Amino acid sequence: MNFLTAAEKLNKGFALKRKDWSFEGYIIKDDKGRIRYFDHNEPAVYQPTIKDTLAEDWIEVDKDRWTVVSVSHDHELMKDKLFVTYQICSEQNGVVVNNAQIDEDELNKWSCYVDVDINRSEVFLNQQDVAQVKKALSA
């Protein structure tokens, strides 16, 4: 597809890359409307080259899939405030690539770069924790 069609797909939340890219990763549109490159670890600013904007080889790709495997609640770290962290299992193209721990307020920010698999997370979490994850994603 061409860059104009790719831009329309980005507006709908899809992840894209060019066939001739030799590096891993994909571009997405973040929650502030900026096009970002995600290399499976950290998002970065994406600056399309003239070659990118004229290319006809843009393809849709799957975002990394995150499964929340545990939720930690800690009352001791912050007085009168519940401190919540999520243990995440990250998959890229069906292969588990790493585990990470993120704070509750970060989950929603990351959700534009990856697909957080609630159905799969339900296997590992109780109903209260599933509700907590859903609430964090909708924040």
C-alpha positions in Angstrom: 0.0 0.0 0.0 1.1 3.6 -0.5 1.9 6.0 2.3 -1.5 7.8 2.1 -3.4 4.5 2.6 -0.9 3.6 5.4 -1.7 7.0 7.1 -5.4 6.1 7.0 -4.6 2.8 8.6 -2.5 4.5 11.3 -5.5 6.7 12.1 -7.5 3.5 12.8 -4.9 2.2 15.2 -3.1 -0.3 13.0 0.6 -1.0 13.1 2.6 -0.8 9.9 6.1 -1.3 8.4 7.7 -1.3 5.1 8.6 -4.6 3.4 12.2 -3.4 2.6 13.0 -2.4 6.2 15.8 -4.5 7.4 15.2 -3.7 11.1 12.5 -5.0 13.4 9.7 -2.8 14.6 6.7 -0.9 13.3 5.1 2.5 13.3 1.9 3.5 15.1 0.0 6.6 15.9 0.2 7.4 19.6 -2.4 8.9 21.9 -1.3 12.4 21.0 -1.6 11.8 17.3 2.2 11.5 16.6 3.6 8.8 14.4 6.0 6.8 16.5 8.4 3.9 15.7 8.2 1.0 18.2 11.2 -1.3 18.2 9.6 -3.8 20.6 11.3 -2.1 23.6 10.9 1.7 23.5 8.9 4.1 21.3 10.9 6.7 19.3 10.1 9.6 17.1 9.5 8.5 13.5 10.7 10.8 10.8 9.6 9.4 7.4 12.1 9.8 4.6 11.1 10.9 1.1 11.6 7.2 0.1 9.2 6.2 2.8 6.5 8.6 1.7 6.8 7.6 -1.9 7.0 3.8 -1.2 4.3 1.4 -2.2 5.4 -1.4 0.1 3.7 -0.5 3.4 2.2 -3.6 5.1 0.0 -4.1 8.1 1.7 -6.0 10.9 0.6 -7.4 14.3 1.5 -5.3 17.3 3.4 -7.0 20.1 1.0 -8.8 22.5 1.2 -8.2 26.2 -0.4 -10.6 28.7 -0.7 -9.4 32.3 0.3 -12.3 34.4 0.2 -10.8 37.9 -0.9 -7.6 39.7 0.9 -6.4 42.8 -0.7 -4.2 45.3 1.6 -2.5 47.8 0.2 -0.2 50.5 3.6 0.4 52.2 5.4 2.3 49.4 3.0 5.2 49.5 1.0 6.3 52.5 -2.7 6.3 52.0 -2.3 5.3 48.4 -2.4 2.0 46.7 0.7 1.4 44.6 -0.1 -1.1 41.8 2.3 -2.7 39.3 1.7 -5.2 36.5 3.9 -8.1 35.6 3.8 -8.3 31.8 4.7 -11.2 29.4 5.6 -9.7 26.0 5.2 -11.7 22.8 6.5 -10.7 19.4 5.1 -12.7 16.4 4.0 -15.5 18.8 7.3 -15.8 20.6 7.8 -14.7 24.2 10.5 -12.1 24.2 10.6 -10.8 27.7 8.9 -10.1 31.0 8.6 -6.6 32.4 7.1 -4.8 35.3 5.2 -1.5 34.8 3.4 0.9 37.0 -0.4 1.2 36.8 -0.3 4.7 35.3 1.9 3.4 32.5 -0.3 0.6 31.2 -2.7 2.9 29.3 0.2 4.8 27.7 1.8 1.6 26.4 -1.5 0.2 25.1 -1.3 2.2 21.9 2.1 0.5 21.1 1.0 -3.1 21.9 -2.1 -5.1 22.2 -2.9 -5.9 25.8 -4.6 -9.3 25.7 -7.3 -9.1 28.4 -8.8 -12.6 27.5 -5.5 -14.3 27.9 -4.7 -12.2 31.1 -7.9 -13.6 32.6 -6.3 -17.0 32.8 -3.7 -15.7 35.2 -5.7 -13.1 37.2 -8.6 -13.1 39.6 -11.8 -11.1 38.7 -10.7 -8.1 40.9 -7.3 -7.8 39.1 -9.0 -8.2 35.7 -11.3 -5.3 36.6 -8.2 -3.3 37.8 -6.4 -3.9 34.4 -9.5 -2.9 32.4 -9.9 0.3 34.5 -6.2 1.2 33.9 -6.5 0.6 30.2 -9.6 2.9 30.0 -8.0 5.7 32.0 
